[in-house]
């Protein structure tokens, strides 16, 4: 015991010197850099560990776990840094009290971004891997942050384009955000067909419904059970999974036929491509355009004289 007391007395000046250094601005700067380096190191270690385990976890779960843990580490690091510099920050804020209103206006977008980040994190339907439609853009949510979120863009063909859309969180308060994967593994997909006023409506309906039922026979029953379970769990009325057709008059010369059916989210592009291609090939074969028929009737054989 006496040896410990002697050791403490000998080390006390060194300990006090270390604490005095850490209380200085230079010491706090060193601690700040150390905290940021440790946060970076922890994130790299977590990334490495998840990379090792990715074969045993679904892709979206790995990505969601990584984003959640990374954000938690950086939130903790920022809170430690703020606590470390609290005295200076408090004095700085008090010195800016006279122009607080101006600062509030200038930092409006930043505050909205932080509030949007909180909204996204609390919304259960906005998870990593969710398919979203944001204004004119569609994509899969791959990353969330304090200032912006990222979408892996999905083009008109319903396939990823290889581009990443970085969207400020503040825009979710001014731009409608559609969650296309709100129903889980299955979603409602719409396919539009446009016709002139000479369309054969019964033929078009029968043909498109036949193609839709053939293309979706493997999952329509499962989707119907899935939607029924969601209706019981959330007390909502959802569309039927069975294909349906709706007609809309665009103007006096154009009609629009909309096919609505349920399908797996990752098969929308393949399904639409198959149905549209086969529909137009078979429909035009059975109901050719009037101009084409008239043109065929006006064609006369041409006699080529020998030599």
Secondary structure, 3 states (H helix, E strand, C coil): CHHHHHHHHHHHHHHHHHHHHHHCHHHHHHHHHHHHHHHHHHHHHHHHHHHHHHHHCCHHHHHHHHHHHHHHHHHHHHHHHHHHCHHHHHHHHHHCHHHHHHHHHHCHHHHHHHHHHHHHHHCCCCCCCCEEEECCEEEEEEEECCCEEEEEEECCCCCEEEEEEEEEHHHHHCCCEEECCCCCCEEEEEEEEEEECCCCHHHHHHHHHHHHHHHCCCCHHHHHHHHHHHHHHHCCCCCCCCCEEEEEECCCCEEEEEEEEEEEHHHHHHHHHHHHHHHHHHHHHHCCCHHHHHHHHHCCCCCCCCC
